[in-house]
Amino acid sequence: MDNIKINTEFIKLDQFLKWCGFSTIGSNAKLTIENGSVKVNGNIEYRRGRKLFKGDLIEIDEKAYRVL
């Protein structure tokens, strides 16, 4: 699991995918989310605008990230 530090109160899911390096452009992040490939705290998330806060766990394929 990789720990990803943010400097704000929250970050939106699509922005997070770019911030952590999983996706290089927003359209790829959007498709990944819409395809149901992303879990937030164990639940599949389809909203790219979902706000992530410190402590949230994001799973994409075989990778896991924790927001710090």
N, C-alpha and C positions, 0 to 999 in steps of 0.2 A: 504494500500500500504506500502511495506517495502522499505526503502532506503538502498542501498548497496553501500558502499564506496570502490572505487578502488584506488590503489596507483600508477597507471601507466596512460599513456595517453589514452589507450584503453584496452579492454579485448575482446577476441573472445567469441562468443555466447555459444559454448559448454563448455568453461572454466567457463563462468559466471554461467551456470546452476549448476556446481559443487561448485563454490565459494559461491553462495547464499544458498546452502544446498538443492536445489530442487532434485538434482541427486547425488548419491554417487560415481558412476563410469561413465567413459566416454561413454561406450556403451549405457547406459540408456539415457544419454543426446543426443547422436546421434539419437537414435530411436524416442525420443520425438520430436526432430526438424524435422526429415524426415517425421513423421506422420502429420505434419502441425499443431501441437498443440501449437506452439509458435508464438506470434505476437511481432513485434518490431515497436514501434511508430504507432500502429494500423494496420500494414500490416503483413500477414502471412509470416514467414521467413523459408526457407528450407535450407539455407546455414549455416552449423555449424561453419564456419570460419568467419562469419559476424562480423565485428568489431563494438563494442559498445563503445560509448563515453559518457562522463558525460552529463546528461540530458536525455538520452534515456530512454524510457518506455518499459518494457518487460512484456508481459502478458502470463501466462501459466495456462491453465484451469481457475480456479477462483482466482488465485493469481496475484498480480501486483507488479512489482519491478521498482524502479527508480535508475539509476546509478548516484552516486555522486562522 
